[in-house]
Amino acid sequence: MARRHFAGAAAKALAQRADQGLEGQRVPGLSGVEGNHVPMVAQGGGVTVFMAGSGQVCLPSASHRMLQGYGARGGLGHAPGVFGDIRTMKRMRALMLLVAVLTGVALAGLWWQADRARSQLRLQAFEEAGQRSQQLADAMAGQIDGLLSSLDTALLRLRRDWALAADLPAFAAQVQETLDTLPQDFVDYVSVVDAGGHVVYNSLGAESGVYVGDRPHFRAQRAVGDRMLVGTPVRSRLSGRWVFIVSRPLLRDGVFDGTVHLLVSTEHVSRRLAALSLRPTDIVSLVHPSGQLLAHSASHPVAVSMKVPADRPFLLDAQAEAGLFRFESPLDGRWRTAGWRRLPASGLVTVVGLSDEGVMAPLQPLMQRDWALKGVLSGLFLAGGGMIIFLLGRVGRSQDELHALTEDLERRVQARTKDLAMLNAELETFAYSVSHDLRTPLRSIHGFASLLEEEAGPSLDDTGKTHLRRIQAAAKRMGQLITDLLSMSQLSRSTLKVAPVDLSGMAREIVAELVRNDPGRRVTWEIEDGLRAEADPVLVRAVLQNLLGNAWKYTGQTADARISLRRESGASGLQTFSVRDNGAGFDMAYVQQLFQPFRRLHAHDEFEGSGVGLATVRRIVERHGGSVSAEGAVGRGAVFRFSLPQAQTR
């Protein structure tokens, strides 16, 4: 069913009439085409008015009367209303059913997509948990490896001290000194066993002479040779605490001569594992190559000496260095994602398990919001149609406002363009006035001064002749100033006729002209080849004439004068050129005055000039979209840089 949408003043007028209770009346300019039943919608004043193609007005509060046949042509009765048409009603019902079905499909799709997103989010969370657990296992492996290295260093030191000690008291002092270098409560005690398997020293003063040669750890140490060996956990008969033995063999002339033992507290290692910043439900374990737990960050007294299940990947493959697995803990029944790392020297394995509830905890608020969002979206689907109509009305009004603003801007631009054209015309008139009205009295002054010099020159004294020459020089300077001003005005206002310009060739022509005018000068010129730009040839010639002419002029008192024109770096479609000389230079404190009209940094008796040349250069360069700058030092020359568009490849 087609619809026409109206917005703006017409809709507001219709809404106002509707507020007055004029439903069912025909509104001029908004009715449909005679004979066609094309419904229209008009919005205004916050009221939406429906109109049938016959001109029939239907307010939201009067729709039931429309069903009874109210029309805009003649009141109650004969005009067939849109909503009274049976076929239209069927179409509307079919449309409503279609909307309901589509809404149901959309809602089903929404819920399916949300469930799919949750599954993907859960999978991603577990993947990230696996990566994090592996990283934590690697970090903990590094700490444990550091602890074992400190223990091995202590064992080597004790072995050396045993070989050098004169008696047991001297060795006991060395033992205490070594234990002081280790963390407090890290090692329970130290013992030394001779080659026959008898305890010959114990730092607690007990077990001397006890035979331990039949114990697995002693036999294993004798078999593995000269390397540190880590044993399985046992409960110490002396301290009552769980410990594991770390030992190295004693050697005499390279032959096994017993062992030196450090009995390490598993509780201390467990505290080290628990120091890792994890959630309370996460665990860190240290596992012996045999599968026994050496230390556990949680429930340590229960877990220590327990054997992990034989299906753990680090037990199935003794050569594997690291990996991931999932498991259900026998201690608390929680499922965890675990990463593990094997220490290559000792074979110990660090395991970090992140519980599922801890992994999913950060996602719970998000999932709850997801449920709430799905409920809100389900409701929003029902109100979507009205919101779309409202937004379309706002878009239409915004387009009208934008169109009005555009027209106003165009009018203002046209007015501004007209004003600028008038100003340019006035400037041109002023330029002609200056050219004709000021030159005439100057020519008279200069002519009468010349006539006075011819007729009365011999009779004038030196002072009079000086005054006369000053008058002639001033008139000449004024004439040159007028010429330069007119030139600057014309160059600033002339239309740009952009074309490829050979700056190198143009510069050489200007140099040749300067040399012809003063052939006695000795100047070294350096004009780089291949300098090109996309610019107005006439205006660019004026730029080069001013810059090269200034360099020629201000090196007039320099014995070994050098002037160069080169290309420098550029950006954004522009390229920079520089004119450099070693002439008089200038003080950088006055650099801002260089490109202002009539500002000169040198007196007329030093260097001639009108003070408008560099101002002309600046205007021309800026008209081309470039910029100009200067650097210099008194007596050391100057460099002027200007940028022009790059020459286009043709």
Secondary structure, 3 states (H helix, E strand, C coil): CCCEEECCHHHHHHHHHHHCCCCCCCCCCCCCCCCCCCCEEEEECCEEEEECCCCCEECHHHHHHHCCCEECCCEECCCCCCCCCHHHHHHHHHHHHHHHHHHHHHHHHHHHHHHHHHHHHHHHHHHHHHHHHHHHHHHHHHHHHHHHHHHHHHHHHHHHHHHHCCCHHHHHHHHHHHHHCCCCCCEEEEEEEECCCEEEEECCCCCCCCECCCCHHHHHHHHHCCCCEEEEEEECCCCCCEEEEEEEEEEECCEEEEEEEEEEEHHHHHHHHHCCCCCCCCEEEEECCCCEEEEECCCHHHHCCCECCCCCHHHHCCCCCEEEEEEECCCCCCEEEEEEEECCCCCCEEEEEEEHHHHHHHHHHHHHHHHHHHHHHHHHHHHHHHHHHHHHHHHHHHHHHHHHHHHHHHHHHHHHHHHHHHHHHHHHHHHHHHHHHHHHHHHHHHHHHHHHHHHHCCCCCHHHHHHHHHHHHHHHHHHHHHHHHHHHHHHHHCCCCCEEEEHHHHHHHHHHHHHHHCCCCCEEEEECCCCEEEECHHHHHHHHHHHHHHHHHHCCCCCCEEEEEEEECCCCCEEEEEEEECCCCCCHHHHHHCCCCCCCCCCCCCCCCCCCHHHHHHHHHHHCCCCEEEEEECCCEEEEEEEEECCCCC
